[in-house]
């Protein structure tokens, strides 16, 4: 399978990422990770623009 590296990058804010990623790898596609897949750029399924003052909110 090759090398796989996962990093939440936000520490406590992303504690659920590990179990979801493990489920995705071991059991098949995890629907809750769909909005974060790289293929979203190819298909044009991007997240809506933020309504907050910062792009990450």
Secondary structure, DSSP 8 states (H G I E B T S, - for coil): --------SSGGGGTTHHHHHHHHHHHS--GGGGGG-THHHHHT------SSSSTT-
